C-alpha cells in the first residue's frame, strides 16, 4: 500500500496507525517533499475514480486566494496539483488498482478489508 502522507496532519497519522496495526506493507509518500508529477496525479485520479477538483483542499488559503474564483479544467488541475501539492487532499491510500481518500480515517479500515 502507498499512503500520500503529511507528517504534520493528524488524519494522516491516524491513517498510518490503522495501516500499521493491520500489518500492511506500507510505502509512505511524503508528497509535500516529493510532489507527484502530472502523470502521477492523472493515475491517482483514475484510481480514485474522481475528477481532479474532488481532491482539492478547498479550505486552503492558496486555493481561496488563487483558484476559487477561476474556471479551471481537469488538465489545468493536474498541473496545479503537481505544482502545489499542498492542495491535495490527504491522506490518500492506494492498494493495487484502488485508492481512497481517508477522510475520515475510519474509511481506511473498510478499504483495507477489501
CORURUR-V777346 format. One line per field, one symbol per residue. ss: DSSP state (H for helix, E for strand, - for the rest). psi: psi as a letter, one per 30 degrees, with the letter a starting at -180 (. if undefined). burial: # if it has 9 or more other C-alpha atoms within 8 Angstrom, else .. A space follows every 50 residues. Layout:
BEGIN
ss = ???
psi = ???
burial = ???
END
This chain:
BEGIN
ss = -EEE-----HHHHHHHHHHHH-----EEE--------HHHHHHHHHHH-- -HHHHE----HHHHHH-------HHHHHHHHHH-HHHE---EEEE--EEE E----HHHHHHHH-
psi = kkkjkjfgkeeeeeeeeeeefghkkkkkjifeeikkleeeeeeeeeefha leffgkjffkeeeeeffegljkleeeeeeeeefifffklllkkkjcgllk jhjlfffeeeeff.
burial = ######....######.###.....#..###...##.#..##.##.##.. .#..###.....##..#......#..###.##..#.#########...## ###.#####.....
END
